[in-house]
Amino acid sequence: MNSAAELDTFCDALWLEDGLAPLSLESYRRDLSQLFTWLEQQGLQPHQAGTHQIQAFLAHRSLDEKVVARSLARQLTAIKRYHRWLLREGRRGEDPTLTVEPPRLPKPLPKSLSEAEVEALLTAPDVATPLGLRDRAMLETLYAAGLRVSELVDLPLAGVSLADGIVRIYGKGGKERLVPLGEDAQDWIQRYALEARPLLLKGRGSAALFVTERGGPMTRQMFWYLIKRHAAGAGLMKALSPHTLRHAFATHLINHGADLRTVQELLGHADISTTQIYTYVARERLKSLHAKHHPRG
């Protein structure tokens, strides 16, 4: 069976088994066609490839600057699927792809904001209203302490010490950490607690620091909506979530010289490898600034 007929038969089997869309089948066909052509240049039929040949093909593909790790990983998936089909058809006695490792995919960089964008977001709420004052205090707290959104909305009134300028957080696994607030966040929390919170509660009691107009605790979904609304009001076109301010908190700390261990403690990461992603964010920003402003960038 020639390569073209082999591809047709395999793609027909895929369509019958999984009902794949035409574009997905075309992707399989394209990825395997490159392997088949390369094998033919080595004097081999597609079903004759061994582990060494498949590894050599992927190494050959990786030399092409236009081929990224994600494309190679997808191509290896197609190759593995083809060889599992050969096994089921009884045309191979073993799978040569079992020990072939996929390429390491780069970790996606978390989306962040510049300091100017954070400032625009923080100043978006109308602080002349109780709800706007609450939103400003929440945004300031989120950015000042790098909290997860669940930690923010669950923050009890007793968890904030304005005298000491710290917030007590119980993060994942109930692990406690103390995070400094900074003067700006302290001022906005105090103003909200004195001026807006009593108006929202209307005499009702609540252990939560941040409350809704009905006097209940804020929810994650509600705050997600609020941050998107204020981002639109600030003219920020990029997609934002509450986690974006946590990313900005960590990135800006590192940009201003904070060490990784300190940022790890402030974020409440159990493993420092989770925190290391922010060094890449800061590095990419420095590269961008160099390219933009250096005369030989």
Secondary structure in CASP SS format (residue, H / E / C, confidence):
PFRMAT SS
TARGET T0000
AUTHOR 0000-0000-0000
METHOD secondary structure of the structure
MODEL  1
M C 1.00
N C 1.00
S H 1.00
A H 1.00
A H 1.00
E H 1.00
L H 1.00
D H 1.00
T H 1.00
F H 1.00
C H 1.00
D H 1.00
A H 1.00
L H 1.00
W H 1.00
L H 1.00
E H 1.00
D H 1.00
G C 1.00
L C 1.00
A C 1.00
P H 1.00
L H 1.00
S H 1.00
L H 1.00
E H 1.00
S H 1.00
Y H 1.00
R H 1.00
R H 1.00
D H 1.00
L H 1.00
S H 1.00
Q H 1.00
L H 1.00
F H 1.00
T H 1.00
W H 1.00
L H 1.00
E H 1.00
Q H 1.00
Q C 1.00
G C 1.00
L C 1.00
Q C 1.00
P H 1.00
H H 1.00
Q H 1.00
A C 1.00
G C 1.00
T H 1.00
H H 1.00
Q H 1.00
I H 1.00
Q H 1.00
A H 1.00
F H 1.00
L H 1.00
A H 1.00
H H 1.00
R H 1.00
S H 1.00
L C 1.00
D C 1.00
E C 1.00
K C 1.00
V C 1.00
V C 1.00
A H 1.00
R H 1.00
S H 1.00
L H 1.00
A H 1.00
R H 1.00
Q H 1.00
L H 1.00
T H 1.00
A H 1.00
I H 1.00
K H 1.00
R H 1.00
Y H 1.00
H H 1.00
R H 1.00
W H 1.00
L H 1.00
L H 1.00
R H 1.00
E C 1.00
G C 1.00
R C 1.00
R C 1.00
G C 1.00
E C 1.00
D C 1.00
P C 1.00
T C 1.00
L C 1.00
T C 1.00
V C 1.00
E C 1.00
P C 1.00
P C 1.00
R C 1.00
L C 1.00
P C 1.00
K C 1.00
P C 1.00
L C 1.00
P C 1.00
K C 1.00
S C 1.00
L C 1.00
S C 1.00
E H 1.00
A H 1.00
E H 1.00
V H 1.00
E H 1.00
A H 1.00
L H 1.00
L H 1.00
T C 1.00
A C 1.00
P C 1.00
D C 1.00
V C 1.00
A C 1.00
T C 1.00
P H 1.00
L H 1.00
G H 1.00
L H 1.00
R H 1.00
D H 1.00
R H 1.00
A H 1.00
M H 1.00
L H 1.00
E H 1.00
T H 1.00
L H 1.00
Y H 1.00
A H 1.00
A H 1.00
G C 1.00
L C 1.00
R C 1.00
V H 1.00
S H 1.00
E H 1.00
L H 1.00
V H 1.00
D C 1.00
L C 1.00
P E 1.00
L H 1.00
A H 1.00
G H 1.00
V E 1.00
S E 1.00
L C 1.00
A C 1.00
D C 1.00
G C 1.00
I E 1.00
V E 1.00
R E 1.00
I E 1.00
Y E 1.00
G C 1.00
K H 1.00
G H 1.00
G H 1.00
K C 1.00
E E 1.00
R E 1.00
L E 1.00
V E 1.00
P E 1.00
L C 1.00
G C 1.00
E H 1.00
D H 1.00
A H 1.00
Q H 1.00
D H 1.00
W H 1.00
I H 1.00
Q H 1.00
R H 1.00
Y H 1.00
A H 1.00
L H 1.00
E H 1.00
A H 1.00
R H 1.00
P H 1.00
L H 1.00
L H 1.00
L H 1.00
K C 1.00
G C 1.00
R C 1.00
G C 1.00
S C 1.00
A C 1.00
A E 1.00
L C 1.00
F C 1.00
V E 1.00
T C 1.00
E C 1.00
R C 1.00
G C 1.00
G C 1.00
P E 1.00
M C 1.00
T C 1.00
R H 1.00
Q H 1.00
M H 1.00
F H 1.00
W H 1.00
Y H 1.00
L H 1.00
I H 1.00
K H 1.00
R H 1.00
H H 1.00
A H 1.00
A H 1.00
G H 1.00
A C 1.00
G C 1.00
L C 1.00
M C 1.00
K C 1.00
A C 1.00
L C 1.00
S C 1.00
P H 1.00
H H 1.00
T H 1.00
L H 1.00
R H 1.00
H H 1.00
A H 1.00
F H 1.00
A H 1.00
T H 1.00
H H 1.00
L H 1.00
I H 1.00
N H 1.00
H C 1.00
G C 1.00
A C 1.00
D C 1.00
L H 1.00
R H 1.00
T H 1.00
V H 1.00
Q H 1.00
E H 1.00
L H 1.00
L H 1.00
G C 1.00
H C 1.00
A C 1.00
D C 1.00
I H 1.00
S H 1.00
T H 1.00
T H 1.00
Q C 1.00
I H 1.00
Y H 1.00
T H 1.00
Y H 1.00
V H 1.00
A H 1.00
R H 1.00
E H 1.00
R H 1.00
L H 1.00
K H 1.00
S H 1.00
L H 1.00
H H 1.00
A H 1.00
K H 1.00
H H 1.00
H C 1.00
P C 1.00
R C 1.00
G C 1.00
END
